[in-house]
């Protein structure tokens, strides 16, 4: 009888329709997992979501659209939490390299050799910009170099060295042109120093 046949003989005698169904089911399963893998690598999520939850380049969740920056807005580096509100516009787009935000009562202090913050300019900087920093704390003998990283929509990336500081004070630096809504990053690279950022502002030149 059929049930007594060897496995190879059973497979040879299996009805062609059953074979088609099995192959189709295997193909559907493989296609499903390929689609899941594609979604994992190319999720349809916003920039802020990707940077905070997936890439971990943001140290705090700024909210959807929270990277948008209106030139001329002065942002404060003071600490905050969802339980303690403030009427001051806060810098909530910091990357890695900063101390815990809730302990920053006098400004944002770096805790690594590199600290960053991100901006997506709502109007762009068609003629370049002016970066204004208020540094109200500085410890150490090394300088702090400032890099401006510009990621364009076509995928190209440009990094420029825009200046440095070595003490407490108010500073201004010139920034290059930026297209509307392009993502930019301010990178502070220290040489053994610790600084505290009180305010940051970027104006159109």
C-alpha positions, -999 to 999 in steps of 0.1 A, spaced: 0 0 0 10 37 -4 17 42 33 41 13 32 62 28 4 96 44 11 97 82 16 114 88 -18 87 67 -36 59 86 -17 74 119 -28 76 106 -64 40 95 -64 27 127 -47 0 144 -67 15 174 -87 -11 197 -72 1 190 -37 37 198 -48 26 231 -62 8 240 -30 38 232 -9 62 252 -31 37 281 -31 35 280 7 73 280 11 76 308 -14 50 329 5 68 323 39 101 333 23 86 364 7 70 374 40 103 373 59 121 391 31 95 419 34 99 421 72 137 423 67 132 451 42 110 470 66 135 466 93 162 482 71 139 508 55 112 517 79 88 545 69 95 566 100 104 603 106 140 616 110 136 622 147 122 587 153 150 571 134 177 592 151 164 586 187 150 551 187 170 534 159 203 551 154 206 565 190 223 597 178 199 619 198 202 618 236 165 629 241 133 625 222 125 660 207 91 649 193 81 645 157 94 675 138 114 686 168 146 691 149 131 721 130 149 753 140 137 788 133 168 811 128 171 837 155 157 815 183 179 815 214 179 781 230 189 774 266 209 745 277 193 743 312 180 710 325 144 699 322 121 670 326 85 662 318 76 670 354 93 704 355 83 729 328 100 761 318 90 791 297 125 793 281 130 777 247 153 747 254 179 729 233 163 695 231 181 683 200 214 674 216 232 643 204 255 622 225 283 635 248 263 655 273 256 650 310 221 639 321 197 667 311 178 668 344 210 677 363 219 706 340 207 735 361 234 760 350 238 749 314 246 718 293 279 703 302 298 678 281 308 645 295 329 631 265 355 642 241 328 649 215 294 664 220 269 674 194 235 690 186 213 689 155 194 715 136 171 714 105 166 750 94 130 758 85 142 787 62 176 774 54 206 797 55 207 811 20 235 835 27 252 815 55 246 820 91 260 833 124 264 809 153 263 826 187 274 807 218 273 817 255 298 795 274 294 800 311 317 773 324 352 760 313 377 737 330 410 725 316 438 737 294 427 722 261 407 740 234 373 731 221 370 729 184 337 734 166 328 715 134 297 721 113 284 690 95 259 695 67 240 665 53 223 674 20 192 658 6 212 642 -22 232 623 5 264 642 3 280 654 35 303 683 41 322 690 74 338 724 81 359 736 109 343 769 120 364 779 150 373 772 186 371 785 222 394 781 253 375 799 280 342 813 293 327 839 271 303 848 243 314 838 208 303 842 172 312 821 142 303 822 105 284 792 91 282 782 54 250 782 33 224 756 41 194 746 20 160 746 37 153 716 60 187 701 54 200 683 85 230 699 102 251 690 132 273 711 155 301 690 169 322 702 199 355 683 201 374 688 233 411 682 242 407 672 278 385 702 287 350 704 301 327 732 291 292 743 299 269 758 273 243 783 285 227 794 252 230 787 215 215 808 187 219 808 149 209 838 128 207 842 90 238 862 79 
